[in-house]
């Protein structure tokens, strides 16, 4: 059985829908917790595929989170030997940074449910074109990335121009959260409820939005993850 590692960045930053799809397609998912161990002690030859999840860390804050350097190393190793890599939000930022792209603070945080629009490039991308041309998705980030040299731009939102990209044939980075389910979103919000109030965000309204938006995206997200799993 082929093995995929999911690098998790916090207790509630789970694989979500991705984990279900990989299991349904015969892949063994191992979860690494570098935020606990303070390092990521793996090599690219240990797994057949690599997924880097979301989280509240900033990719440049390596003094506080030294394992982020380990993650960039693994990403570069995996890309070099042409193994499939997937980055979700923070994970997408890590792929961008590891590949030479700039990651910085956004002028405004993008938190909630906003439309994502595919670029013309996505029409000929075998995985990106599994999403609708325009769709609602979950966003939860205060940092943004610039595309690395050679990356193919696949999606954008009004607030964040770079929402999805591809490097080579099998490396995909997202700024939004295709893995998010309504149940997982509520768990994340409950875990950060005080922070939400401090930011002036209506947690209950966002939970309701999750129940409306995410089920409509689930079929497309499942097809994307199934197609990515086929690359492993």
C-alpha positions in Angstrom: 0.0 0.0 0.0 1.3 3.4 -0.9 2.0 5.8 1.9 1.2 9.5 2.1 2.2 11.8 5.0 0.0 14.6 6.2 2.0 17.2 8.1 -0.4 18.7 10.7 0.3 22.1 12.2 -2.1 22.1 15.2 -4.4 19.9 17.1 -7.5 20.9 15.1 -5.8 21.4 11.7 -6.9 18.0 10.4 -6.9 16.4 7.0 -10.7 16.7 6.8 -12.1 15.6 3.5 -8.7 14.8 2.1 -8.2 12.0 4.6 -11.5 10.4 3.7 -10.7 10.4 0.0 -7.2 9.0 0.3 -8.5 6.1 2.4 -11.3 5.4 -0.1 -8.6 5.2 -2.8 -6.4 2.7 -1.1 -3.7 5.0 0.3 -2.3 4.8 3.8 -2.2 8.2 5.5 0.3 8.8 8.2 0.0 12.1 10.2 3.1 13.9 11.4 2.9 16.4 14.3 6.0 18.7 14.1 4.3 21.3 16.3 4.6 18.7 19.1 8.0 17.3 18.3 9.5 20.7 17.3 11.0 19.1 14.2 10.0 17.1 11.1 12.4 14.2 10.9 11.4 12.6 7.6 13.0 12.3 4.2 11.5 12.3 0.7 12.3 8.6 0.1 10.1 7.5 3.1 6.7 8.3 1.5 5.0 8.2 -1.9 3.2 11.5 -1.5 3.3 14.6 0.8 0.6 16.9 2.1 1.2 20.0 4.2 -1.8 21.2 6.0 -3.0 24.5 7.3 -2.1 26.2 10.6 -1.7 29.5 12.3 2.1 29.7 11.9 3.9 32.1 9.5 6.4 30.5 7.2 9.1 33.0 8.0 8.8 32.7 11.8 11.4 29.9 12.0 12.8 31.0 15.3 9.5 30.2 16.9 8.7 27.3 14.6 12.0 25.7 13.6 10.3 22.7 12.0 9.1 25.0 9.1 12.7 24.8 7.8 12.5 21.0 7.9 9.2 21.2 6.0 10.7 23.3 3.2 13.6 20.9 3.0 11.3 18.0 2.5 9.3 19.9 -0.1 12.4 20.6 -2.1 13.5 17.0 -1.8 10.1 15.7 -2.9 9.9 18.1 -5.9 13.4 17.1 -6.9 12.5 13.5 -7.2 9.1 14.2 -8.8 6.9 13.0 -5.9 3.4 14.4 -5.5 3.1 17.3 -3.1 0.0 19.1 -1.9 -0.1 22.3 0.2 -3.3 23.6 1.9 -3.2 27.2 3.0 -0.1 27.3 5.2 1.0 24.3 3.2 0.7 26.2 0.0 2.7 29.0 1.4 5.4 26.5 2.4 5.5 25.2 -1.1 5.8 28.7 -2.5 8.6 29.6 0.0 10.5 26.4 -0.6 10.3 27.0 -4.3 11.6 30.6 -4.1 8.4 32.5 -3.9 7.8 35.4 -1.5 5.4 35.0 1.4 4.3 38.1 3.4 1.5 39.5 5.5 -1.7 40.4 3.6 -3.1 43.9 4.0 -6.3 42.3 5.3 -7.1 38.9 6.7 -9.3 36.7 4.5 -11.5 34.7 6.8 -14.8 33.3 5.9 -16.4 32.2 2.6 -15.5 34.0 -0.5 -15.7 33.1 -4.2 -12.7 31.6 -6.0 -12.4 31.9 -9.8 -10.3 29.6 -12.0 -7.8 31.2 -14.4 -7.6 30.4 -18.1 -4.7 28.1 -17.2 -7.0 25.9 -15.2 -9.0 24.9 -18.2 -6.2 22.8 -19.4 -5.0 21.6 -16.0 -6.1 17.9 -15.5 -6.9 18.5 -11.8 -7.8 22.2 -11.4 -10.5 21.9 -14.1 -12.3 19.5 -11.8 -13.5 22.6 -9.8 -16.3 24.8 -11.2 -15.2 28.0 -13.0 -16.3 30.0 -9.9 -17.2 28.6 -6.5 -17.4 29.4 -2.8 -14.6 28.1 -0.5 -13.3 28.4 3.0 -10.6 31.0 3.7 -8.6 31.5 6.9 -5.4 33.3 6.4 -3.5 36.5 7.2 -0.4 35.8 5.0 -0.2 35.5 1.2 2.3 34.2 -1.3 3.7 35.2 -4.6 4.0 32.6 -7.3 7.4 30.9 -7.5 9.2 31.1 -10.9 7.8 28.6 -13.3 4.6 28.0 -11.3 1.3 27.9 -13.2 -1.4 30.2 -11.8 -4.7 28.4 -11.5 -7.1 30.4 -9.3 -7.7 33.7 -7.6 -10.2 35.6 -5.3 -11.0 39.3 -5.2 -8.9 39.7 -2.1 -6.1 37.3 -2.9 -4.8 37.0 -6.4 -3.0 33.8 -5.9 -5.3 31.1 -4.6 -4.0 28.0 -6.4 -0.9 27.0 -8.4 0.9 24.1 -9.9 4.6 23.3 -10.1 5.6 20.6 -12.6 3.1 17.9 -13.1 2.1 16.9 -9.5 2.8 19.7 -7.0 -0.3 21.8 -6.1 -0.5 24.6 -3.7 -3.8 26.2 -2.4 -4.4 29.4 -0.4 -8.0 28.4 0.3 -9.1 25.2 2.1 -10.5 22.5 -0.3 -10.2 19.9 2.5 -12.6 21.8 4.8 -15.9 20.3 5.9 -18.6 22.0 7.8 -17.9 19.9 10.9 -14.2 20.6 10.8 -14.8 24.3 10.3 -17.0 24.4 13.3 -14.4 22.6 15.3 -11.7 25.1 14.3 -14.0 28.1 15.1 -14.9 26.6 18.6 -11.2 26.2 19.3 -10.6 29.9 18.5 -13.8 31.4 19.7 -12.2 34.0 21.9 -9.9 35.1 19.0 -13.0 35.4 16.7 -14.7 37.7 19.2 -11.5 39.8 19.5 -11.3 40.2 15.7 -15.0 41.3 15.6 -16.0 38.2 13.6 -19.4 36.5 14.0 -18.5 32.9 14.8 -22.0 31.7 14.7 -22.7 33.3 11.3 -19.6 31.8 9.8 -20.5 28.3 11.1 -23.9 28.7 9.4 -22.1 29.8 6.2 -20.0 26.7 6.4 -23.1 24.5 6.4 -24.4 26.3 3.3 -21.2 26.7 1.2 -19.0 23.6 1.9 -21.5 20.8 1.0 -21.8 22.4 -2.5 -18.0 22.2 -3.0 -17.6 18.7 -1.6 -18.1 16.8 -4.8 -15.5 18.8 -6.8 -13.0 18.7 -3.9 -13.4 15.0 -3.7 -12.7 14.6 -7.4 -9.6 16.8 -7.1 -8.2 14.7 -4.2 -9.1 11.5 -6.0 -7.2 12.7 -9.1 -4.2 13.8 -6.9 -4.2 10.4 -5.2 -3.9 8.8 -8.6 -0.6 10.6 -9.1 0.9 9.0 -6.0 
